């Protein structure tokens, strides 16, 4: 269980997140959507323990992630940041194992194979494209979660824009892999900008705007025309696809954007 109770966050004297109340259960693929600056990355930071709430509480498996030792946190959650700060020319095989260094090479190759990029195994990380780096970082998170699971833990995957810079086919491959892990009981929260892609794969969709959750539910219910207008200042028509296939968003017109939270 991952719980946020009246959680808020101040950064630089500004309110970034306000009064977040969420009970998040594992076994469900949760997509977090919202405009730029809505507070999505900050919310991932609170859940991961990288940021401490200014108000309220965050509980991850019954403990405060911001006050837990790093070795314990590594068993409770695996994090893929929006911009991983890694610029050393490590072999890809070593980057995949950063969260689980004793892992056999065959296991490292297996997670890369699942993401369709086993051919990267012998490459140098800094020589990869942006999309290839994201696949390697996702493989790292998968492997860390697998090792924690083998030790009797059920870690959360906290992913900030995992399909950024990926082509259409890779994006759907990644989302399908996330669905499969959720079906096996892992908790997954992933930040998404493509709301149509999110709606096709998520079981639960959260929309964040100006530091607040303004919609929470199954994708068809959460992505209403009113929610699109409130979050993105876009007038749009929403068409539900066949059951379980998400929604299509047709933009009619845009309006001026107000100030957003960081």
C-alpha positions as CSV (number, residue, x, y, z in Angstrom):
1,X,0.0,0.0,0.0
2,X,1.2,3.5,-0.9
3,X,-0.7,6.2,1.0
4,X,-0.5,10.0,0.8
5,X,-2.6,11.8,3.5
6,X,-3.1,15.6,3.1
7,X,0.4,15.6,1.6
8,X,1.8,19.0,0.4
9,X,5.2,20.2,-0.8
10,X,6.8,23.6,-0.7
11,X,9.8,24.3,-2.9
12,X,11.6,27.6,-3.0
13,X,8.7,29.1,-1.0
14,X,6.1,28.0,-3.5
15,X,3.4,25.5,-3.1
16,X,4.1,22.7,-5.6
17,X,1.7,20.0,-4.3
18,X,-1.4,20.7,-2.1
19,X,-3.6,18.4,0.0
20,X,-2.9,15.1,-1.9
21,X,-5.0,12.3,-0.5
22,X,-4.4,8.9,-2.3
23,X,-4.6,5.3,-1.4
24,X,-2.7,3.4,-4.0
25,X,-2.8,-0.4,-4.2
26,X,-0.3,-2.7,-5.9
27,X,-1.4,-4.9,-8.7
28,X,-2.7,-2.0,-10.7
29,X,-1.0,0.1,-13.5
30,X,-1.5,3.7,-12.4
31,X,-0.8,6.5,-14.9
32,X,-0.2,10.0,-13.7
33,X,-1.1,12.7,-16.3
34,X,-1.2,16.5,-16.3
35,X,0.2,19.6,-18.0
36,X,3.9,20.6,-17.8
37,X,4.6,22.0,-14.3
38,X,1.6,20.4,-12.7
39,X,3.7,18.7,-10.0
40,X,3.9,15.1,-11.4
41,X,7.6,14.6,-10.9
42,X,7.3,16.1,-7.4
43,X,4.6,13.6,-6.6
44,X,6.9,10.8,-7.8
45,X,9.6,12.2,-5.6
46,X,7.4,12.2,-2.5
47,X,6.4,8.5,-3.2
48,X,10.0,7.6,-3.7
49,X,11.3,9.3,-0.6
50,X,13.5,11.6,-2.6
51,X,11.4,14.5,-1.3
52,X,9.9,14.9,2.2
53,X,6.4,16.3,2.4
54,X,6.1,19.8,3.8
55,X,2.7,18.9,5.2
56,X,0.8,15.7,5.7
57,X,2.3,12.2,5.4
58,X,3.5,9.6,2.9
59,X,3.5,5.9,3.8
60,X,5.1,3.2,1.7
61,X,4.5,-0.3,2.9
62,X,3.9,1.3,6.4
63,X,7.0,3.3,6.6
64,X,8.0,6.9,5.7
65,X,10.1,6.7,2.6
66,X,11.8,10.0,3.2
67,X,13.1,8.7,6.5
68,X,14.1,5.2,5.5
69,X,17.7,4.0,5.0
70,X,18.7,3.7,1.3
71,X,19.2,0.0,1.5
72,X,15.7,-0.6,2.8
73,X,14.2,1.8,0.3
74,X,15.9,-0.2,-2.5
75,X,13.7,-3.2,-1.5
76,X,10.5,-1.1,-1.3
77,X,10.7,0.8,-4.6
78,X,12.6,1.2,-7.8
79,X,12.7,4.6,-9.4
80,X,13.3,5.8,-12.9
81,X,13.8,9.6,-12.9
82,X,12.8,11.8,-15.7
83,X,16.5,12.6,-16.5
84,X,18.9,10.0,-15.0
85,X,22.1,11.8,-14.1
86,X,24.5,9.2,-15.5
87,X,27.2,10.4,-18.0
88,X,30.0,7.9,-17.3
89,X,30.8,5.5,-20.1
90,X,29.7,2.4,-18.3
91,X,28.9,-0.7,-20.3
92,X,25.1,-1.2,-20.7
93,X,25.4,-4.5,-18.8
94,X,26.7,-2.7,-15.8
95,X,24.0,0.1,-15.9
96,X,21.2,-2.5,-16.0
97,X,22.7,-4.0,-12.8
98,X,23.2,-0.8,-10.9
99,X,20.3,-1.6,-8.5
100,X,21.3,-5.3,-8.2
101,X,25.1,-5.7,-8.9
102,X,25.3,-9.4,-8.1
103,X,22.9,-10.3,-10.9
104,X,24.0,-12.8,-13.5
105,X,24.6,-11.6,-17.1
106,X,21.8,-13.8,-18.4
107,X,19.3,-12.0,-16.2
108,X,20.5,-8.6,-17.3
109,X,20.1,-9.7,-20.9
110,X,16.6,-11.1,-20.2
111,X,15.2,-7.8,-19.1
112,X,16.7,-6.1,-22.1
113,X,15.2,-8.8,-24.3
114,X,11.8,-8.2,-22.9
115,X,12.1,-4.6,-24.0
116,X,13.3,-5.5,-27.4
117,X,16.8,-4.2,-27.0
118,X,19.0,-7.1,-26.0
119,X,21.4,-5.9,-28.8
120,X,22.4,-3.0,-26.5
121,X,23.9,-5.4,-24.0
122,X,27.5,-4.9,-25.2
123,X,27.2,-1.2,-26.0
124,X,28.5,1.8,-24.0
125,X,25.7,3.7,-22.2
126,X,26.9,7.2,-23.2
127,X,27.0,6.2,-26.9
128,X,23.3,5.4,-26.9
129,X,20.4,7.6,-28.2
130,X,18.0,9.2,-25.7
131,X,15.4,6.5,-26.4
132,X,17.9,3.7,-26.0
133,X,19.0,5.1,-22.7
134,X,15.5,5.1,-21.4
135,X,15.1,1.5,-22.3
136,X,18.3,0.6,-20.4
137,X,17.1,2.6,-17.4
138,X,13.8,0.8,-17.4
139,X,15.6,-2.5,-17.6
140,X,17.6,-1.5,-14.5
141,X,14.3,-0.8,-12.6
142,X,12.8,-4.1,-13.7
143,X,15.9,-6.0,-12.6
144,X,16.0,-4.2,-9.2
145,X,12.3,-5.0,-8.6
146,X,12.9,-8.7,-9.6
147,X,15.7,-9.1,-7.1
148,X,13.7,-7.4,-4.3
149,X,10.8,-9.7,-5.1
150,X,13.0,-12.7,-4.8
151,X,13.8,-11.6,-1.3
152,X,10.2,-11.5,-0.3
153,X,9.4,-7.9,-1.0
154,X,6.8,-6.4,-3.3
155,X,8.4,-3.2,-4.6
156,X,6.7,-0.3,-6.3
157,X,7.9,0.9,-9.7
158,X,7.9,4.7,-9.8
159,X,8.6,5.8,-13.3
160,X,8.8,9.4,-14.6
161,X,8.1,9.4,-18.3
162,X,9.3,5.9,-19.2
163,X,8.2,6.2,-22.9
164,X,9.7,9.7,-23.5
165,X,11.8,9.6,-26.7
166,X,10.5,6.2,-27.7
167,X,8.8,5.4,-31.0
168,X,5.3,4.2,-31.3
169,X,6.1,0.5,-31.2
170,X,8.5,0.7,-28.3
171,X,6.1,2.8,-26.3
172,X,3.3,0.1,-26.6
173,X,5.9,-2.6,-25.8
174,X,6.9,-0.8,-22.6
175,X,3.3,-0.2,-21.6
176,X,2.5,-3.9,-22.2
177,X,5.5,-4.9,-20.1
178,X,4.2,-2.7,-17.3
179,X,0.8,-4.2,-17.5
180,X,2.3,-7.6,-17.2
181,X,4.2,-6.7,-14.0
182,X,1.1,-5.1,-12.5
183,X,-0.8,-8.3,-13.2
184,X,1.9,-10.1,-11.2
185,X,1.2,-8.0,-8.2
186,X,3.6,-5.1,-8.4
187,X,2.5,-1.5,-7.8
188,X,3.3,0.8,-10.7
189,X,3.0,4.6,-11.0
190,X,4.1,6.1,-14.3
191,X,4.1,9.7,-15.4
192,X,2.7,10.0,-19.0
193,X,2.2,12.9,-21.4
194,X,0.4,10.9,-24.0
195,X,-3.1,10.6,-22.5
196,X,-4.4,8.4,-25.3
197,X,-1.6,5.9,-24.8
198,X,-2.1,6.1,-21.0
199,X,-5.8,5.4,-21.4
200,X,-5.2,2.3,-23.4
201,X,-3.0,0.6,-20.8
202,X,-3.8,2.1,-17.4
203,X,-6.3,0.6,-15.0
204,X,-6.4,3.8,-12.9
205,X,-5.6,7.3,-14.2
206,X,-4.8,10.3,-12.1
207,X,-4.9,13.8,-13.5
208,X,-2.8,16.5,-11.7
209,X,-3.2,20.2,-12.3
210,X,-1.7,23.1,-10.3
211,X,-0.5,20.7,-7.6
212,X,-3.8,19.0,-7.0
213,X,-5.5,15.8,-8.1
214,X,-8.5,16.9,-10.2
215,X,-9.5,13.4,-11.6
216,X,-9.0,9.9,-10.3
217,X,-10.6,6.8,-11.7
218,X,-10.7,4.5,-14.7
219,X,-9.3,6.3,-17.8
220,X,-12.6,6.8,-19.6
221,X,-14.1,8.5,-16.5
222,X,-11.0,10.4,-15.6
223,X,-10.4,11.9,-19.0
224,X,-13.6,13.8,-19.4
225,X,-14.0,16.9,-21.6
226,X,-14.2,19.0,-18.4
227,X,-11.0,17.5,-17.0
228,X,-9.2,18.2,-20.3
229,X,-10.4,21.8,-20.2
230,X,-9.4,22.3,-16.6
231,X,-6.0,20.7,-16.8
232,X,-4.7,21.6,-20.2
233,X,-7.0,24.6,-21.1
234,X,-8.0,22.8,-24.3
235,X,-11.5,22.4,-25.6
236,X,-11.7,18.9,-26.9
237,X,-14.2,16.1,-27.7
238,X,-13.6,12.7,-26.1
239,X,-14.5,9.5,-27.8
240,X,-14.3,6.2,-26.0
241,X,-12.9,3.4,-28.0
242,X,-14.2,-0.2,-27.7
243,X,-14.3,-1.4,-24.1
244,X,-10.8,-1.5,-22.6
245,X,-9.2,0.3,-25.5
246,X,-9.0,3.8,-24.1
247,X,-10.1,7.1,-25.5
248,X,-9.4,9.4,-28.4
249,X,-9.0,13.1,-27.8
250,X,-9.8,15.5,-30.7
251,X,-8.7,19.1,-29.9
252,X,-11.2,21.7,-31.0
253,X,-9.4,24.8,-29.8
254,X,-6.9,25.9,-27.2
255,X,-7.0,28.8,-24.8
256,X,-4.4,30.8,-22.8
257,X,-2.4,28.9,-20.2
258,X,-2.3,30.2,-16.6
259,X,0.5,29.9,-14.2
260,X,1.4,26.3,-13.2
261,X,3.1,24.7,-10.3
262,X,6.6,23.3,-10.6
